[in-house]
Amino acid sequence: MEKKFKIRIAKYIASTGACSRREAEKLIIKGDVTVNGEKVIHPLFFVNNKDQIHIKGKLLKKQPETRLFLYNKPKNLITSHKDPENRPTVFDNVPKKLGRLISIGRLDYNTEGLLLLTNNGALKRYMELPSNKIKRIYKVKIRGDICNLKAEEIEKGITINKVRYSPIKLKIISKTKNITWLEFNLIEGKNREIRKILEYYNLQVSRLIRISYGQFYLNDLKKNEIAEINKNKIKNILNILKKDKTC
């Protein structure tokens, strides 16, 4: 990062992966952040990679080069760094030599497939924002009478228990007497969204697999395998982040 290029301090802190932007703003307001020895008490403060930033007296590491990884998450893992129930997490399986990574979005404990991991908090936020309309595709194995499913309702957007779900495109991949494979194409990704929609139509999810997130695909990545994305493939996104003051 060039010295002349400055960004808001909370955004900068989040981009290092130290914490979320919201958490950084709270730390700033509490007076726990200093820049070049001076306390900062308002999030509307700009910094660059030359500034010495301390959080609670600890020097914040310089913003690292952005890295992005594909990870094929198996079932029975929590997408979190820590779990109150001490269940195994995704980050227990990520090699420590890769440094501290954060997930872009989440996958439920029983959901498998593509999970994006990065060391850049701004990239995480950009990829998660519903307003950016980044597509996610899931393959879903269901049990139950497929005739219960009203695709036209789902494709127009549906409200379930006062929660509004944006339009979702879906298609049948394969169908037998008792089992159907569906493809869900959505841009939102609310908590347990697909499961809740299918439960509403009295259908049981047997497997739920995310196969793509934006331009990135699971392809033949094996379970629990991690692969780094070539830096050239994320140049466009990084250029957008430099210009986007909301990320």
DRENPA-3360 file (N, C-alpha, C; in nm, 2 decimals, always signed):
BEGIN
1 = MEKKFKIR = +0.09/-0.12/+0.00/+0.00/+0.00/+0.00/+0.09/+0.12/+0.00 ~ +0.06/+0.22/-0.09/+0.14/+0.34/-0.09/+0.10/+0.43/+0.02 ~ +0.20/+0.51/+0.06/+0.18/+0.60/+0.18/+0.06/+0.69/+0.15 ~ +0.05/+0.74/+0.03/-0.06/+0.84/+0.00/-0.20/+0.78/+0.01 ~ -0.21/+0.65/-0.01/-0.34/+0.59/-0.01/-0.39/+0.56/+0.13 ~ -0.49/+0.63/+0.17/-0.54/+0.62/+0.31/-0.68/+0.57/+0.31 ~ -0.72/+0.49/+0.42/-0.85/+0.44/+0.44/-0.89/+0.46/+0.58 ~ -1.02/+0.44/+0.61/-1.07/+0.46/+0.75/-1.00/+0.36/+0.84;
9 = IAKYIAST = -0.98/+0.40/+0.96/-0.90/+0.31/+1.05/-0.97/+0.18/+1.08 ~ -1.10/+0.19/+1.10/-1.18/+0.06/+1.13/-1.17/-0.04/+1.01 ~ -1.18/+0.02/+0.89/-1.17/-0.07/+0.77/-1.03/-0.13/+0.76 ~ -0.93/-0.05/+0.79/-0.79/-0.09/+0.79/-0.77/-0.21/+0.89 ~ -0.81/-0.19/+1.01/-0.80/-0.29/+1.11/-0.87/-0.42/+1.07 ~ -0.99/-0.41/+1.02/-1.06/-0.53/+0.97/-0.99/-0.60/+0.86 ~ -0.92/-0.52/+0.77/-0.86/-0.58/+0.66/-0.74/-0.66/+0.70 ~ -0.68/-0.64/+0.82/-0.57/-0.72/+0.87/-0.62/-0.85/+0.93;
17 = GACSRREA = -0.75/-0.87/+0.95/-0.81/-0.99/+1.00/-0.81/-0.99/+1.15 ~ -0.77/-0.88/+1.22/-0.76/-0.87/+1.36/-0.90/-0.88/+1.43 ~ -1.00/-0.82/+1.36/-1.14/-0.83/+1.41/-1.23/-0.77/+1.30 ~ -1.36/-0.77/+1.33/-1.45/-0.72/+1.23/-1.44/-0.56/+1.23 ~ -1.50/-0.50/+1.13/-1.50/-0.35/+1.13/-1.58/-0.30/+1.24 ~ -1.69/-0.36/+1.27/-1.78/-0.32/+1.38/-1.71/-0.33/+1.52 ~ -1.64/-0.44/+1.54/-1.56/-0.46/+1.66/-1.45/-0.35/+1.67 ~ -1.39/-0.32/+1.56/-1.28/-0.22/+1.55/-1.34/-0.08/+1.59;
25 = EKLIIKGD = -1.46/-0.05/+1.54/-1.52/+0.08/+1.58/-1.55/+0.09/+1.73 ~ -1.59/-0.02/+1.79/-1.61/-0.02/+1.93/-1.49/+0.00/+2.01 ~ -1.38/-0.06/+1.97/-1.25/-0.05/+2.03/-1.20/+0.10/+2.02 ~ -1.22/+0.16/+1.91/-1.18/+0.30/+1.89/-1.26/+0.39/+1.98 ~ -1.39/+0.37/+1.99/-1.47/+0.46/+2.07/-1.44/+0.44/+2.22 ~ -1.40/+0.32/+2.26/-1.36/+0.30/+2.40/-1.22/+0.36/+2.43 ~ -1.15/+0.40/+2.33/-1.02/+0.46/+2.35/-0.90/+0.36/+2.36 ~ -0.93/+0.24/+2.30/-0.83/+0.13/+2.30/-0.73/+0.13/+2.18;
33 = VTVNGEKV = -0.75/+0.23/+2.10/-0.67/+0.23/+1.98/-0.58/+0.36/+1.97 ~ -0.46/+0.34/+1.94/-0.37/+0.46/+1.92/-0.30/+0.45/+1.78 ~ -0.28/+0.57/+1.72/-0.21/+0.58/+1.59/-0.08/+0.67/+1.61 ~ +0.03/+0.61/+1.59/+0.16/+0.68/+1.61/+0.17/+0.75/+1.75 ~ +0.12/+0.67/+1.85/+0.13/+0.72/+1.99/+0.01/+0.81/+2.03 ~ -0.08/+0.85/+1.94/-0.19/+0.93/+1.98/-0.32/+0.85/+1.98 ~ -0.40/+0.87/+2.09/-0.52/+0.80/+2.10/-0.62/+0.85/+2.00 ~ -0.69/+0.75/+1.93/-0.80/+0.78/+1.84/-0.93/+0.75/+1.90;
41 = IHPLFFVN = -1.03/+0.84/+1.90/-1.15/+0.81/+1.96/-1.27/+0.82/+1.87 ~ -1.25/+0.84/+1.74/-1.36/+0.85/+1.65/-1.32/+0.76/+1.52 ~ -1.41/+0.68/+1.47/-1.39/+0.59/+1.36/-1.36/+0.67/+1.23 ~ -1.39/+0.80/+1.22/-1.37/+0.88/+1.10/-1.23/+0.93/+1.11 ~ -1.13/+0.84/+1.10/-0.99/+0.87/+1.11/-0.92/+0.79/+1.00 ~ -0.83/+0.85/+0.92/-0.77/+0.78/+0.81/-0.63/+0.74/+0.84 ~ -0.59/+0.62/+0.79/-0.45/+0.57/+0.82/-0.40/+0.51/+0.69 ~ -0.27/+0.48/+0.69/-0.21/+0.40/+0.58/-0.12/+0.30/+0.64;
49 = NKDQIHIK = -0.05/+0.22/+0.55/+0.03/+0.11/+0.60/+0.16/+0.16/+0.67 ~ +0.19/+0.29/+0.66/+0.31/+0.34/+0.73/+0.28/+0.38/+0.88 ~ +0.15/+0.39/+0.91/+0.12/+0.43/+1.05/+0.14/+0.31/+1.15 ~ +0.18/+0.35/+1.27/+0.20/+0.25/+1.38/+0.07/+0.25/+1.46 ~ -0.01/+0.14/+1.45/-0.14/+0.13/+1.52/-0.13/+0.03/+1.63 ~ -0.17/+0.07/+1.75/-0.17/-0.02/+1.86/-0.32/-0.04/+1.91 ~ -0.35/-0.16/+1.94/-0.48/-0.20/+2.00/-0.46/-0.25/+2.14 ~ -0.51/-0.18/+2.24/-0.49/-0.22/+2.38/-0.34/-0.24/+2.41;
57 = GKLLKKQP = -0.26/-0.15/+2.35/-0.11/-0.15/+2.37/-0.03/-0.25/+2.29 ~ -0.10/-0.33/+2.21/-0.03/-0.43/+2.12/-0.03/-0.38/+1.98 ~ +0.09/-0.38/+1.92/+0.11/-0.33/+1.79/+0.04/-0.42/+1.68 ~ -0.04/-0.35/+1.60/-0.11/-0.42/+1.49/-0.02/-0.45/+1.38 ~ -0.02/-0.57/+1.33/+0.07/-0.61/+1.23/+0.03/-0.54/+1.10 ~ +0.13/-0.51/+1.01/+0.10/-0.44/+0.89/+0.00/-0.52/+0.80 ~ -0.07/-0.45/+0.72/-0.17/-0.52/+0.64/-0.10/-0.61/+0.54 ~ -0.13/-0.74/+0.56/-0.06/-0.84/+0.47/-0.11/-0.84/+0.33;
65 = ETRLFLYN = -0.04/-0.91/+0.24/-0.08/-0.92/+0.11/-0.21/-1.01/+0.11 ~ -0.31/-0.97/+0.04/-0.44/-1.04/+0.04/-0.42/-1.18/-0.02 ~ -0.48/-1.28/+0.06/-0.48/-1.42/+0.01/-0.62/-1.47/+0.02 ~ -0.66/-1.56/-0.07/-0.79/-1.62/-0.08/-0.78/-1.77/-0.10 ~ -0.85/-1.85/-0.03/-0.84/-1.99/-0.04/-0.98/-2.05/-0.06 ~ -0.98/-2.16/-0.13/-1.09/-2.25/-0.14/-1.08/-2.36/-0.04 ~ -1.18/-2.40/+0.03/-1.18/-2.51/+0.12/-1.30/-2.59/+0.11 ~ -1.28/-2.72/+0.10/-1.40/-2.81/+0.09/-1.43/-2.86/+0.23;
73 = KPKNLITS = -1.53/-2.80/+0.29/-1.57/-2.82/+0.42/-1.65/-2.95/+0.43 ~ -1.61/-3.05/+0.52/-1.69/-3.17/+0.54/-1.81/-3.13/+0.64 ~ -1.90/-3.23/+0.65/-2.00/-3.21/+0.76/-1.94/-3.22/+0.89 ~ -2.02/-3.17/+0.99/-1.98/-3.18/+1.13/-1.85/-3.10/+1.17 ~ -1.85/-2.98/+1.11/-1.75/-2.88/+1.15/-1.82/-2.75/+1.17 ~ -1.78/-2.67/+1.27/-1.83/-2.54/+1.29/-1.74/-2.44/+1.21 ~ -1.81/-2.34/+1.15/-1.74/-2.23/+1.08/-1.71/-2.12/+1.18 ~ -1.62/-2.14/+1.26/-1.59/-2.05/+1.37/-1.45/-2.08/+1.42;
81 = HKDPENRP = -1.39/-1.98/+1.49/-1.26/-2.01/+1.55/-1.27/-2.08/+1.68 ~ -1.38/-2.06/+1.75/-1.41/-2.12/+1.88/-1.55/-2.16/+1.89 ~ -1.58/-2.27/+1.96/-1.72/-2.32/+1.98/-1.74/-2.34/+2.12 ~ -1.85/-2.28/+2.18/-1.88/-2.30/+2.32/-1.90/-2.45/+2.36 ~ -1.94/-2.53/+2.26/-1.96/-2.67/+2.29/-1.84/-2.76/+2.26 ~ -1.73/-2.69/+2.23/-1.60/-2.76/+2.20/-1.61/-2.86/+2.08 ~ -1.70/-2.83/+1.99/-1.71/-2.91/+1.87/-1.59/-2.87/+1.78 ~ -1.55/-2.96/+1.69/-1.43/-2.93/+1.60/-1.47/-2.82/+1.50;
89 = TVFDNVPK = -1.38/-2.73/+1.47/-1.41/-2.62/+1.38/-1.33/-2.63/+1.25 ~ -1.37/-2.55/+1.15/-1.30/-2.55/+1.02/-1.15/-2.51/+1.05 ~ -1.13/-2.42/+1.14/-0.99/-2.36/+1.16/-0.90/-2.46/+1.23 ~ -0.96/-2.56/+1.29/-0.88/-2.67/+1.35/-0.80/-2.74/+1.24 ~ -0.86/-2.74/+1.12/-0.81/-2.82/+1.01/-0.72/-2.74/+0.92 ~ -0.73/-2.61/+0.93/-0.65/-2.52/+0.84/-0.50/-2.52/+0.89 ~ -0.41/-2.54/+0.80/-0.27/-2.54/+0.84/-0.23/-2.40/+0.91 ~ -0.16/-2.41/+1.02/-0.13/-2.29/+1.10/-0.03/-2.20/+1.02;
97 = KLGRLISI = +0.05/-2.26/+0.93/+0.15/-2.18/+0.85/+0.08/-2.08/+0.76 ~ -0.05/-2.09/+0.73/-0.12/-2.00/+0.65/-0.16/-1.87/+0.72 ~ -0.13/-1.87/+0.85/-0.17/-1.75/+0.93/-0.31/-1.75/+0.97 ~ -0.36/-1.64/+1.03/-0.50/-1.63/+1.07/-0.59/-1.60/+0.95 ~ -0.68/-1.69/+0.93/-0.78/-1.67/+0.82/-0.92/-1.65/+0.88 ~ -1.00/-1.59/+0.80/-1.14/-1.57/+0.84/-1.23/-1.63/+0.72 ~ -1.35/-1.67/+0.76/-1.44/-1.72/+0.65/-1.52/-1.62/+0.59 ~ -1.55/-1.63/+0.46/-1.64/-1.55/+0.39/-1.77/-1.62/+0.39;
105 = GRLDYNTE = -1.86/-1.56/+0.47/-1.99/-1.63/+0.50/-1.97/-1.76/+0.58 ~ -2.07/-1.83/+0.60/-2.06/-1.95/+0.69/-2.13/-2.07/+0.62 ~ -2.10/-2.19/+0.67/-2.17/-2.31/+0.63/-2.21/-2.37/+0.76 ~ -2.34/-2.42/+0.77/-2.39/-2.48/+0.89/-2.31/-2.60/+0.93 ~ -2.32/-2.65/+1.05/-2.25/-2.77/+1.10/-2.27/-2.89/+1.01 ~ -2.39/-2.91/+0.96/-2.42/-3.02/+0.88/-2.42/-2.99/+0.73 ~ -2.37/-2.87/+0.69/-2.36/-2.84/+0.55/-2.22/-2.85/+0.50 ~ -2.20/-2.90/+0.38/-2.06/-2.92/+0.33/-2.04/-2.84/+0.20;
113 = GLLLLTNN = -1.92/-2.85/+0.16/-1.88/-2.79/+0.03/-1.80/-2.67/+0.04 ~ -1.81/-2.58/-0.06/-1.72/-2.47/-0.08/-1.73/-2.36/+0.03 ~ -1.61/-2.34/+0.10/-1.60/-2.23/+0.19/-1.48/-2.14/+0.15 ~ -1.50/-2.01/+0.14/-1.39/-1.92/+0.10/-1.33/-1.87/+0.23 ~ -1.19/-1.88/+0.24/-1.12/-1.83/+0.35/-1.02/-1.72/+0.30 ~ -1.01/-1.62/+0.38/-0.92/-1.51/+0.35/-0.85/-1.45/+0.47 ~ -0.75/-1.36/+0.45/-0.69/-1.29/+0.56/-0.73/-1.14/+0.55 ~ -0.82/-1.11/+0.46/-0.86/-0.97/+0.44/-1.00/-0.94/+0.48;
121 = GALKRYME = -1.02/-0.87/+0.58/-1.16/-0.84/+0.63/-1.24/-0.76/+0.54 ~ -1.18/-0.67/+0.46/-1.26/-0.59/+0.36/-1.31/-0.68/+0.25 ~ -1.23/-0.78/+0.21/-1.27/-0.87/+0.11/-1.39/-0.96/+0.16 ~ -1.38/-1.00/+0.28/-1.49/-1.08/+0.34/-1.62/-1.00/+0.34 ~ -1.61/-0.87/+0.38/-1.73/-0.79/+0.38/-1.79/-0.77/+0.25 ~ -1.70/-0.74/+0.15/-1.75/-0.72/+0.01/-1.82/-0.84/-0.04 ~ -1.77/-0.96/-0.02/-1.82/-1.08/-0.07/-1.95/-1.12/+0.00 ~ -1.97/-1.07/+0.12/-2.09/-1.11/+0.20/-2.21/-1.01/+0.18;
129 = LPSNKIKR = -2.18/-0.89/+0.14/-2.29/-0.79/+0.13/-2.40/-0.83/+0.03 ~ -2.52/-0.84/+0.08/-2.63/-0.88/-0.01/-2.65/-0.78/-0.13 ~ -2.61/-0.65/-0.11/-2.63/-0.55/-0.21/-2.54/-0.58/-0.33 ~ -2.43/-0.66/-0.31/-2.34/-0.69/-0.42/-2.39/-0.81/-0.50 ~ -2.49/-0.87/-0.45/-2.56/-0.98/-0.53/-2.47/-1.08/-0.58 ~ -2.38/-1.13/-0.50/-2.29/-1.24/-0.54/-2.36/-1.38/-0.53 ~ -2.36/-1.45/-0.63/-2.43/-1.57/-0.65/-2.37/-1.69/-0.57 ~ -2.45/-1.77/-0.50/-2.41/-1.89/-0.44/-2.49/-2.00/-0.50;
137 = IYKVKIRG = -2.43/-2.12/-0.53/-2.51/-2.23/-0.59/-2.49/-2.35/-0.49 ~ -2.60/-2.42/-0.46/-2.60/-2.53/-0.37/-2.67/-2.65/-0.44 ~ -2.62/-2.77/-0.42/-2.68/-2.89/-0.46/-2.75/-2.95/-0.33 ~ -2.88/-2.99/-0.34/-2.95/-3.03/-0.22/-3.02/-3.17/-0.25 ~ -2.99/-3.26/-0.16/-3.05/-3.39/-0.17/-3.17/-3.39/-0.07 ~ -3.29/-3.42/-0.12/-3.41/-3.41/-0.03/-3.49/-3.54/-0.03 ~ -3.56/-3.56/+0.08/-3.65/-3.67/+0.09/-3.79/-3.61/+0.10 ~ -3.89/-3.67/+0.05/-4.03/-3.63/+0.06/-4.09/-3.61/-0.08;
145 = DICNLKAE = -4.22/-3.57/-0.08/-4.29/-3.56/-0.20/-4.26/-3.42/-0.27 ~ -4.19/-3.43/-0.38/-4.14/-3.31/-0.45/-4.26/-3.22/-0.50 ~ -4.38/-3.29/-0.51/-4.50/-3.21/-0.55/-4.54/-3.11/-0.45 ~ -4.49/-3.12/-0.32/-4.52/-3.02/-0.22/-4.45/-2.89/-0.25 ~ -4.34/-2.89/-0.33/-4.26/-2.78/-0.35/-4.32/-2.68/-0.46 ~ -4.33/-2.56/-0.42/-4.39/-2.46/-0.51/-4.28/-2.37/-0.56 ~ -4.22/-2.41/-0.67/-4.10/-2.34/-0.72/-4.13/-2.19/-0.76 ~ -4.26/-2.17/-0.81/-4.29/-2.04/-0.85/-4.29/-1.94/-0.74;
153 = EIEKGITI = -4.33/-1.99/-0.62/-4.33/-1.90/-0.50/-4.19/-1.87/-0.46 ~ -4.10/-1.97/-0.46/-3.96/-1.95/-0.42/-3.89/-1.85/-0.52 ~ -3.92/-1.87/-0.64/-3.85/-1.78/-0.75/-3.90/-1.64/-0.75 ~ -4.01/-1.61/-0.68/-4.06/-1.47/-0.67/-4.02/-1.41/-0.54 ~ -3.97/-1.50/-0.44/-3.94/-1.45/-0.31/-4.05/-1.49/-0.22 ~ -4.01/-1.53/-0.10/-4.11/-1.59/-0.01/-4.09/-1.54/+0.14 ~ -4.19/-1.53/+0.21/-4.18/-1.49/+0.36/-4.22/-1.61/+0.44 ~ -4.14/-1.65/+0.53/-4.16/-1.76/+0.62/-4.14/-1.72/+0.76;
161 = NKVRYSPI = -4.24/-1.73/+0.85/-4.23/-1.68/+0.99/-4.17/-1.54/+1.00 ~ -4.23/-1.45/+0.92/-4.19/-1.31/+0.92/-4.05/-1.28/+0.87 ~ -3.99/-1.38/+0.81/-3.85/-1.36/+0.75/-3.87/-1.36/+0.60 ~ -3.82/-1.26/+0.53/-3.84/-1.25/+0.38/-3.71/-1.30/+0.32 ~ -3.73/-1.40/+0.22/-3.62/-1.45/+0.15/-3.63/-1.40/+0.00 ~ -3.52/-1.35/-0.05/-3.52/-1.30/-0.18/-3.54/-1.41/-0.28 ~ -3.57/-1.38/-0.41/-3.60/-1.48/-0.51/-3.48/-1.57/-0.53 ~ -3.52/-1.70/-0.54/-3.42/-1.81/-0.56/-3.45/-1.89/-0.68;
169 = KLKIISKT = -3.35/-1.91/-0.77/-3.37/-1.99/-0.89/-3.34/-2.14/-0.84 ~ -3.43/-2.23/-0.89/-3.40/-2.37/-0.86/-3.44/-2.46/-0.98 ~ -3.37/-2.57/-0.98/-3.40/-2.67/-1.09/-3.38/-2.81/-1.03 ~ -3.45/-2.91/-1.09/-3.43/-3.05/-1.06/-3.31/-3.10/-1.13 ~ -3.22/-3.16/-1.06/-3.10/-3.22/-1.12/-3.13/-3.37/-1.15 ~ -3.19/-3.44/-1.06/-3.23/-3.58/-1.08/-3.34/-3.61/-0.98 ~ -3.42/-3.72/-1.01/-3.54/-3.75/-0.93/-3.56/-3.90/-0.94 ~ -3.58/-3.96/-0.82/-3.63/-4.10/-0.82/-3.76/-4.10/-0.73;
177 = KNITWLEF = -3.80/-4.22/-0.70/-3.93/-4.23/-0.62/-3.92/-4.16/-0.49 ~ -3.81/-4.17/-0.41/-3.80/-4.12/-0.28/-3.70/-4.01/-0.26 ~ -3.61/-3.99/-0.36/-3.50/-3.89/-0.34/-3.49/-3.80/-0.47 ~ -3.48/-3.67/-0.44/-3.46/-3.57/-0.54/-3.34/-3.49/-0.51 ~ -3.26/-3.46/-0.62/-3.15/-3.36/-0.61/-3.19/-3.23/-0.68 ~ -3.18/-3.12/-0.60/-3.21/-2.99/-0.66/-3.09/-2.90/-0.66 ~ -3.10/-2.80/-0.75/-2.99/-2.70/-0.75/-3.06/-2.57/-0.71 ~ -3.00/-2.50/-0.60/-3.05/-2.37/-0.56/-2.95/-2.27/-0.59;
185 = NLIEGKNR = -3.00/-2.16/-0.66/-2.91/-2.05/-0.70/-2.96/-1.92/-0.63 ~ -2.89/-1.87/-0.53/-2.93/-1.76/-0.45/-2.82/-1.66/-0.43 ~ -2.86/-1.54/-0.38/-2.76/-1.43/-0.37/-2.76/-1.37/-0.23 ~ -2.83/-1.44/-0.14/-2.85/-1.38/+0.00/-2.77/-1.46/+0.10 ~ -2.82/-1.58/+0.13/-2.75/-1.67/+0.22/-2.78/-1.64/+0.37 ~ -2.91/-1.62/+0.40/-2.95/-1.60/+0.54/-2.93/-1.73/+0.62 ~ -2.93/-1.72/+0.75/-2.91/-1.84/+0.84/-3.01/-1.95/+0.80 ~ -2.95/-2.07/+0.77/-3.02/-2.19/+0.74/-3.14/-2.17/+0.64;
193 = EIRKILEY = -3.11/-2.08/+0.54/-3.21/-2.04/+0.45/-3.27/-2.15/+0.37 ~ -3.19/-2.23/+0.31/-3.24/-2.34/+0.22/-3.32/-2.45/+0.31 ~ -3.26/-2.48/+0.42/-3.33/-2.58/+0.51/-3.47/-2.53/+0.56 ~ -3.47/-2.40/+0.59/-3.60/-2.35/+0.64/-3.71/-2.34/+0.53 ~ -3.66/-2.31/+0.41/-3.76/-2.31/+0.30/-3.81/-2.45/+0.27 ~ -3.72/-2.54/+0.27/-3.77/-2.68/+0.23/-3.85/-2.74/+0.35 ~ -3.82/-2.71/+0.47/-3.90/-2.75/+0.58/-4.04/-2.70/+0.57 ~ -4.05/-2.57/+0.53/-4.18/-2.51/+0.51/-4.27/-2.59/+0.41;
201 = YNLQVSRL = -4.21/-2.66/+0.32/-4.28/-2.74/+0.22/-4.28/-2.89/+0.26 ~ -4.25/-2.91/+0.39/-4.25/-3.05/+0.44/-4.15/-3.14/+0.37 ~ -4.04/-3.09/+0.33/-3.93/-3.17/+0.27/-3.81/-3.17/+0.36 ~ -3.75/-3.29/+0.36/-3.63/-3.31/+0.45/-3.50/-3.31/+0.38 ~ -3.41/-3.22/+0.42/-3.28/-3.21/+0.36/-3.19/-3.33/+0.41 ~ -3.14/-3.41/+0.31/-3.05/-3.52/+0.34/-2.91/-3.48/+0.33 ~ -2.88/-3.40/+0.23/-2.74/-3.34/+0.21/-2.76/-3.20/+0.15 ~ -2.67/-3.11/+0.19/-2.66/-2.98/+0.14/-2.52/-2.94/+0.11;
209 = IRISYGQF = -2.49/-2.91/-0.01/-2.35/-2.89/-0.06/-2.34/-2.76/-0.14 ~ -2.26/-2.67/-0.09/-2.23/-2.55/-0.17/-2.13/-2.58/-0.28 ~ -2.16/-2.55/-0.40/-2.07/-2.59/-0.51/-2.00/-2.46/-0.57 ~ -2.06/-2.34/-0.54/-1.99/-2.22/-0.59/-2.02/-2.10/-0.51 ~ -1.94/-2.00/-0.51/-1.96/-1.88/-0.44/-1.90/-1.77/-0.54 ~ -1.99/-1.69/-0.60/-1.94/-1.60/-0.70/-1.87/-1.67/-0.81 ~ -1.75/-1.62/-0.85/-1.67/-1.68/-0.96/-1.59/-1.80/-0.92 ~ -1.60/-1.84/-0.80/-1.52/-1.95/-0.75/-1.60/-2.08/-0.73;
217 = YLNDLKKN = -1.54/-2.19/-0.78/-1.62/-2.32/-0.78/-1.54/-2.43/-0.70 ~ -1.62/-2.52/-0.65/-1.56/-2.63/-0.57/-1.49/-2.73/-0.67 ~ -1.54/-2.75/-0.78/-1.48/-2.85/-0.88/-1.45/-2.98/-0.82 ~ -1.32/-3.02/-0.84/-1.28/-3.15/-0.79/-1.20/-3.15/-0.66 ~ -1.21/-3.04/-0.58/-1.14/-3.02/-0.46/-1.19/-3.13/-0.36 ~ -1.10/-3.20/-0.30/-1.14/-3.31/-0.21/-1.18/-3.26/-0.07 ~ -1.26/-3.34/+0.00/-1.31/-3.30/+0.13/-1.19/-3.27/+0.22 ~ -1.20/-3.15/+0.29/-1.10/-3.11/+0.39/-0.97/-3.06/+0.32;
225 = EIAEINKN = -0.98/-3.04/+0.19/-0.86/-2.99/+0.11/-0.87/-2.84/+0.10 ~ -0.76/-2.77/+0.10/-0.75/-2.63/+0.08/-0.66/-2.59/-0.03 ~ -0.71/-2.50/-0.11/-0.63/-2.45/-0.23/-0.63/-2.30/-0.24 ~ -0.51/-2.24/-0.27/-0.51/-2.10/-0.28/-0.54/-2.05/-0.42 ~ -0.62/-1.94/-0.43/-0.66/-1.88/-0.55/-0.54/-1.80/-0.61 ~ -0.51/-1.81/-0.73/-0.41/-1.73/-0.80/-0.44/-1.58/-0.78 ~ -0.34/-1.50/-0.74/-0.36/-1.36/-0.72/-0.42/-1.28/-0.84 ~ -0.39/-1.33/-0.96/-0.44/-1.26/-1.07/-0.59/-1.27/-1.09;
233 = KIKNILNI = -0.65/-1.38/-1.02/-0.79/-1.40/-1.03/-0.87/-1.31/-0.94 ~ -0.81/-1.24/-0.85/-0.88/-1.16/-0.76/-0.84/-1.01/-0.77 ~ -0.76/-0.98/-0.88/-0.72/-0.84/-0.90/-0.84/-0.75/-0.91 ~ -0.94/-0.79/-0.99/-1.06/-0.70/-1.01/-1.13/-0.67/-0.88 ~ -1.14/-0.77/-0.80/-1.21/-0.75/-0.67/-1.13/-0.66/-0.58 ~ -1.00/-0.67/-0.58/-0.92/-0.59/-0.50/-0.92/-0.44/-0.55 ~ -0.93/-0.42/-0.68/-0.94/-0.29/-0.73/-1.07/-0.22/-0.69 ~ -1.18/-0.30/-0.68/-1.31/-0.25/-0.64/-1.30/-0.21/-0.49;
241 = LKKDKTC = -1.23/-0.29/-0.41/-1.22/-0.26/-0.27/-1.15/-0.13/-0.25 ~ -1.05/-0.10/-0.33/-0.97/+0.02/-0.31/-1.06/+0.15/-0.33 ~ -1.16/+0.13/-0.42/-1.25/+0.24/-0.46/-1.37/+0.25/-0.37 ~ -1.41/+0.14/-0.31/-1.53/+0.13/-0.24/-1.52/+0.17/-0.09 ~ -1.57/+0.28/-0.05/-1.55/+0.33/+0.08/-1.65/+0.26/+0.18 ~ -1.74/+0.18/+0.13/-1.83/+0.11/+0.22/-1.78/-0.02/+0.27 ~ -1.67/-0.07/+0.21/-1.62/-0.20/+0.25/-1.51/-0.19/+0.36;
% end
